[in-house]
Amino acid sequence: QTIGGTGTGPATAVALAERDNHTIVLLSDGAPNCMGSSSGSTEDHRQMINAANLQRAIIHCFGIAAYGNCEIFLRNVAADSGGRYFSVP
């Protein structure tokens, strides 16, 4: 539901809760900023994703017009899991 927040950590954690998922495709056009984690910071979302990735799934990230902190965040999430980052202009 569109309410002006980007819940990347919680949404990705839900996908990772399905332990048969070994590859995740994460598309985002904004930096995570929802309160689904303690402060909503990009680092909190990244930690939430890493903690949920018990099966060591590969996460490929697509940044839709992503720049700055959002691009850095998505690049880090991909790198953490051995995935790749793709820029989508």
Secondary structure by P-SEA (a helix, b strand, c coil): ccccccaaaaaaaaaaccccccbbbbbbcccccccccccccaaaaaaaaaaacccbbbbbbbbccccaaaaaaaaaaaaaacbbbbbcc
